[in-house]
């Protein structure tokens, strides 16, 4: 199965936005820049953003890495 990391990020974003801690989260954008660089970028209402390295992650590991960084 080929996992859609952008879809996973969008669904995770919706769940996180429903929480008190992450209610200011606007979006999570997944981008595969190269074979060796994949990032999930969290964007917040105040303009702050956070890049998270998700290179070679499975879908569940992408979620775990994002949760570990917030």
N, C-alpha and C positions, 0 to 999 in steps of 0.2 A: 504494500500500500504506500502510495506517495502522499505524504502529509502536506497540507496547505498551511504553512506557518503564518501567513498573513491572516487567514481565517481564524486560526487559533488565537492570534494576538487580538483580533477584533472581539472575539467572544470573551476572552479574558478581560479585556478592557471594560466591556459592559458589566461584567461581574464585579470588578474592582471599583468602578464608579458608584456602585450601589452600597459601598462600605463608607463608614465615617472617615476612615483614615485616607482613603484615596478618592474622595468625592470631587476633588479638583482636577483629577486626571481627565484630559481631553481625548487623547488618542494613543494607541500603540501602533507604530508603523514598523513593519518588518521589511528589510532590504537585504538582498544577497548581492553584495558588491562584486565579489570574485569567488572563486572556488574555495578560497581560504579566509573569506571575511563575510560574515553574516551578522547583522545587528538588528536588535529590536530597540527602537527609540521611543521612550515615553515622553509625551508632551503634556504639559500642565497649563491650566488657565492663566497663571501668572507669567508665562513665557519660558519658564524653566524647562529644560529637557534633560533626559538621562539616557545615554547609550549603554546597551547591555550586549555583550558578546554572546551570540547564540550559534556560533560556527559549529557545524557538524552535530548539532543537537537534534534529538528526536523531538516530537511534539511535546511529550510530557516533560522532557528535560528543558525545553524552552520555557515552559510554564514555571518549572522549579527555579530556573536561573532568574527569571523576572521577579518572582516572589522573594527570592533571596536578596535582591538588590533594592527593594522598596522599604 
